[in-house]
Amino acid sequence: MVREGTDSLNCLTLTLVACQNTPQVYLSYFQNNLKMMSYLPLIFTCALFAGKVEGRVTWNRTKLESFQAEVVTTTSTPPEQDCPGGYSLVGDKCLLFVTFVAEPYGEARQFCHAAKGELAAITTATDFKNTIDYIHANGLSGTSFWLDGSDEAAEGVWVTSSGEAVPLGTPFWAAFPNGQQPDNAHENEHYLCLSSSWFLYMNDASSSAIINFICEATIQKKTASAALAPFGPSAVGGRVSCPVLFIEVGGLCLMFVTWAEETWEDARRACVGASAELLAITDVEVFRALYLYIHQDNLSSHAFWLGGSDLASEGTWVYTTGEPVPMGTPFWGLYAGSASAQEPDGGTNQNCLAITGEGYFNFRDYSCASKFNPLCVYTG
């Protein structure tokens, strides 16, 4: 987990955003947890001031006497879906972001059980990105959250409460140039959280940490949702067969030019000569598939150029196709200075995008004169 003695603090961010969930959820929890009765004055006080918050349940202050809740329906929660009261549809999951109270891991699970759910399980890259995007869109990026996951039963074997494997590595877990989570730094860090100190990447923490949490309920009526497909060179997904030297990864035909190390410009020219382009990653599932393939095919000692740069305008990262490079979590890696920070950080000296073994294959900026292997995507 956290290095240099800061481990126990990384997941301790507390943001008390009160009165954003169904009163019935709170009452059920209070009935099963008498210690929580001390929060009742806070709940009633908040009811006097709570306004409408998109995608959440808020109390109508004109109906305080009857303790009624009204659900604010937004475009992000289609009327045809049916999440339990207080839960919001995030991707294809019904999630409840509990920010009015913080608890240790065990008590957080009890709360979710009382709310007819369980701590939220994140097992796909799409679920991870949807959750992070929702947190940012709702102004909760300064908040850490418990998730469903532990290696308490067997060190290093991370599973959810239902026994499903918690995915390890990129793009899920926080990664610095000198190490990636989980690392059980204090030898008692067996529970999964999203750490606000580490830009909402996954982190291992002690069960005694007091933080907020996310509950998940079973969606009662799933609606069809189409994943956004990448465009440009990445639009060739779905190929059954690829040309010689190209291999299908994540629905794309990729060529890992491991026999040559080139500058970024020369790498791009090498791809163009093979009817290809430097890879543009815009889909987090492609990103995950690429990470898994690199490790499965023993390519983790290599560093690969991607098609992104901010050469045209410092700080504005675009691919050679014109597509914007996705920024922030879960794509860009972290680095440690006086405090943890997120790539890109190289200023005008590092204007080209690469993924490297030492960077745990997160996005990082490098000097365009560096020599890495080209990673090409077939364009036909």
Secondary structure, DSSP 8 states (H G I E B T S, - for coil): --STT-GGGTT-------S-S-HHHHHHHHHH-GGGGGGHHHHHHHHTT----TTSEEE-GGGGGGT-EEE---TTS-TT----TT-EEETTEEEEEEEEEEE-HHHHHHHHHHTTSEE----SHHHHHHHHHHHHHTT-TT--EEEEEE-SSSTT--B-TTS-B---STTTB-EETTEES---TTS---EEEEEGGGTTEEEEE-TT--EEEEEEE--SS----------GGGGGTT-SS--TT-EEETTEEEEE-TT--B-HHHHHHHHHTTTEEE-----HHHHHHHHHHHHHTT-TT-EEEEEEE-SSSTT--EETTS-B---STTTB-EEESSSEEES---GGG--EEEEEGGGTT-BEEE-TTS-BEEEEEE--
